[in-house]
Amino acid sequence: MQFQQMHRQVLLLATAQAMFQTVSVLVMTVGGLAGGLVAASPSLATAPIAAMFLGTATATVPASMWMARTGRRPGFVLGALLGTTGGLTAALGVWLGSLAVLSLGTFLVGTYQAFAQFYRFAAGEVADETFRPRAISLVLGGGVVAALAGPVLAHLGQSLFSTQYVGSFLLLSVVSVIAASLLLGLRVSPPPRAEEGVGAGRPWGAIVSQPTYLVALFGAATGYGIMILAMTATPIAMVHHHHELGAASTVIQLHVLGMFLPSFFTGSLIARFGVLRVMLAGVALFAGHVLMTLTGTGFSSFAGALVMLGVGWNFLYIGGTTLLTTTYNVAEKGRAQATNDLIIFAVGLACSLSAAALLQVFGWQMLNTLLLPWLGLAALALLWLAYTQRARVMTAPAE
């Protein structure tokens, strides 16, 4: 019975992840287009997308700390309701022709994302040690649905009303409220109380200064930052190189599938080969992305590069999450997870805001080439941790 309950909760979280990612992909699909309709200057068209990332970065720490006190279910339901409110507000902003109101709406969607980023950690909490890597990867696998549903709902809602994209954001609200209803069925063990003898755990500095924690964080931040930078720049680069918008949309869809399809076996790969080897494979795939961009600016070069980028992100992000869960206990999870996700989304925010400017200065191929030193540092960090772990095992006294 406990085995069935564990799998049922992971399935629920995977479904909630699919709905959340559908909302996120929908904003990425029409946020800039809707912004272009209401912005006073074309340079401000992507402000709604930047506002979503800002909302995530702002709410990550409060979301984690609040859930550490109240539990996962209340936080996840609140997050989905914030997404519902955000969709309604964004629809109102488009209808009023107000960039500020539209951006406020996507900011609230970003706060939904801040709560939803902890679905993967909740999967680790409802699963036993053996099933944990697969549980995390299966929850992230919910994004496969989003790769297909997000753009479809965005375009379906485009012309539902006389004002373009109002319907898209209203559909976003519908998906969010369904997610909130679904999450009412979540059952995660409540956070421990100090009087039960769990205590407050180690100080924040002791948690985040662990070498394993730092390498896990750096690996996940590398995966997220490079993925956001290249993904944001791709449509602009493709249009600059005379591709149609439809071709750019297809490449982004292939990229999102590359991000989430491997989730169905990434956990098994981690269980078989170890988390550090899988993360190193992610770095190698990112390097393959860079090399693929140097083969040209045709459709196949863009598509091949973005698929490698997606799979590389999957290995680094799931691997980093799995590695991070080994560095803290239950009483410390709020601080550990909040710090991790805050830094990851701060890196993502910086990369999303700078992508267009860096592309304009360096061009598509040079922009990607400049990522190689970052990837080199990530590979060195992973190799160093693997070496120190092996040395520790070899020098440990035999029992």
Secondary structure, DSSP 8 states (H G I E B T S, - for coil): -HHHHHHHHHHHHHHHHHHHHHHHHHHHHHHHHHHHHH-SSGGGTTHHHHHHHHHHHHHHHHHHHHHHHH-HHHHHHHHHHHHHHHHHHHHHHHHHT-HHHHHHHHHHHHHHHHHHTTHHHHHHHHS-TTTHHHHHHHHHTTHHHHHHHHHHHHHHHHTSSSSTTHHHHHHHHHHHHHHHHHHTT--------GGGT----S-HHHHHTSHHHHHHHHHHHHHHHHHHHHHHHHHHHHHHTT--HHHHHHHHHHHHHHHHTTHHHHHHHHHHH-HHHHHHHHHHHHHHHHHHHTT-SSHHHHHHHHHHHHHHHHHHHHHHHHHHTTS--GGGHHHHHHHHHHHHHHHHHHHHHHHHHHHHHH-HHHHHHTTHHHHHHHHHHHHHHHHHHHHHHHHS---
